[in-house]
Amino acid sequence: MNQRSLNKSPKSKVLQAALDLFSSKGYSEAKMAEIARGAGLSVGALYLRFKNKEELFLELIKDQTRDFVERTGKLQVEDPVEALRKYIALNLEYSFQKRQMISIFFKEYNLPFLQPLRGNFFRAQHTIIADILVAGIKRGIFRPMNVRDTAAVIFASIRGAVLLKLIFGIGDVSKMSKSLFALITDGIRKDAR
């Protein structure tokens, strides 16, 4: 395949073919030739874009999480309660919209080249939650707390809700988001009864 043919298959088509294959077969069983076929490319053309399967996989993860990372990073903490509500809702909505991606993330937990990406993602999300909590404490809305531990528990609670829905199909996303928000804020708000 030449450069002209390569340009006919947009990157999004390649990444969608990779997403479909990685989510159905898993990383180790998915073959570059199958991904190329799914994207309407030759194997050679696929290797012109990605030097190997690992690079394609990492690009897929970055592509699928880019919007989420940008949106959570832009949360305004002027109103910490609203920021926390939006953060929880965004996490749950995104997780169910990107079900294939989340499934891959859980299935491929042991891939060594994913560990730095996973660690960076966790640290960034933990920092966002911690910033919201600190803003709430400074404004006298939230009780004094161990911010680091509380942020980790909030992150773990959101991930637990995601797993519950993905594995068992339990719960409505909107109701889960509201319940989780109420549960968390009842525990940390100064004015909670």
N, C-alpha and C positions, 0 to 999 in steps of 0.2 A: 504494500500500500504506500502510495506517495503522500506528500504533504497535503495536496488538494483533497484526497480522499479522507485523510485524517481530520481535516477541518470540517468535513460534512457531518461528523458525529460529535456533537457538543459534549463538553466535559460532563454536563449534568446527566446525559444519557449513559455515559460510562460509569458514573458513580451510582446511578440507579441500578444498572445491571450488576454492579459489584454488591450493592446493598441487598438485592434480591438473592444473589447466590450465597453471600456470606451468612445471611440470616437463615436460609434454608439448609445449607450444607455444613456451615461452620467454616472457620478459617482454613483449617488443615485440609479439608476435602475440596474446597473451592479451587478450581484451576483457572489460570490466566486465559487459557484457550476458550473456556466456557464464558468467561466475562467478556472477552473480545467478541465472541459470537452474539451474546446478548446485546451488546452495544452496536452491532453491525460493523465491527472493525476486524481487520486481520490481527493475528497475534503480534506481528511485527509492529503494526501501528500502535497497539496498546503499549508495547515496550518503548516506543518513542515518547510516550507520555509519562510512563512510570517505569523506573528501572527494575522494579520487582514487585511481588505481591505485597510485601510489607509496606513499601512506599504507597501503594494504592490503598491499602487498608488504613494507614494513618491519614491519608488525604480524605478518605471517606469519613472517618471519625471527626476530623476537624471541620469538614463541610457540614456535617449533620449537627454539630454542636455550636458552630459559629454564631448563629442567630440567638441561641439561648444565652450564651456567654455575654454577648453584647447587651441583650435586654436586661439581664440580671445586673450587669455592671453599671447600667444607667439608672438603677433605682435610686430615687431621691430619699435621703434619710431625714429631711426636714420634718416629716411626719412619720416617726418610727413605726407606729401601729399600722398605718396604711402601707408603708414599705414592706413590713412583715407579711401583711395580708396578700399583697401583690406577689411577693417572693414565693409564698406557698402556692398560690393559684397558678403562677407561671410554671413552677416546677411540675405540678400535677398535669396541667394542660399539655405542656411540652412532652412529658413522658408518654402520654397516651397518643399524641399526634405522631411521635417518633417511636412507635412501638417496636418496629424492626431494629432500630438502632439500639434501643435500650436492651432488647433481647440479646443482641450481639455483645453488648458491653458486659452483661452478666455471664453469658456462656463462655466468653473468651477471657475470663478473669486472669488466667495464668500465662497469657502471652507476655514474655519478658519485655518486648519492645513497647508494650502498652503501659507499663508501670509508670514511667515518667509522666506520660500524658494524664493518666488517671490521678497521680499524685498532685500534679499542677491543678487539675480540675477541682479536686477536693479542697486544696488550700485556698483557691480563689473563691469557691463557694463559702467556705468557712469564714473567710475574711469579710465577705459581704454580710453574712448573718451577724458576725461579731460587731461590725460597724453599725448595724441597725440597733443592736442591743445597747451598745455604748451610747449611741445618740439618745435612746430611750431612757437610759439611766441618768444621763446628764440633764435631761429635761424633767426628770422627776416622774416620768410616766411608768417606768419599769423599776422593780425593786433592785437593790444592789445584789449582784450575783457573781458567780464565777463565769465570766463571759465565754471563756474558751470552752469549758465543759458544756455550758448551756447551748452554745452554737453547734457543738458536735451532736448533742442530743436532738436538737431541732432538725439538723441535716439527716440524722439517722431515722427520725420519725417520718420525714418526708419520703425517704427511700423505702421504708417499711410499707407505707401506704401504696407506693408505686408497685412494689412486689406483690402485695395483696391483690391489687387489681389485675396485674399481668398474669399471675400464676393461677389465681382462683376466680378471677372475673368478678370479684365482690366490690360493690360500691359504685355510686355515681360520682363522677369526677368533681362536679361542682359541690355536691354535698360533702364529699370527703375533704375538699379544700376548706370549706366553712367549718367543719367539725375540727379539723386539725388546727386551724387558726384559733378557734375558741378554746380548745384544750391548751394550747401553748400560751396564749395571752392570759388565760385565767391563772396560769401558774406564775407569770412574771409581772403582771400589771400590779401596781400599787393599790389601785382601786378595785381589784377583783374581790368578789365576795366568796 
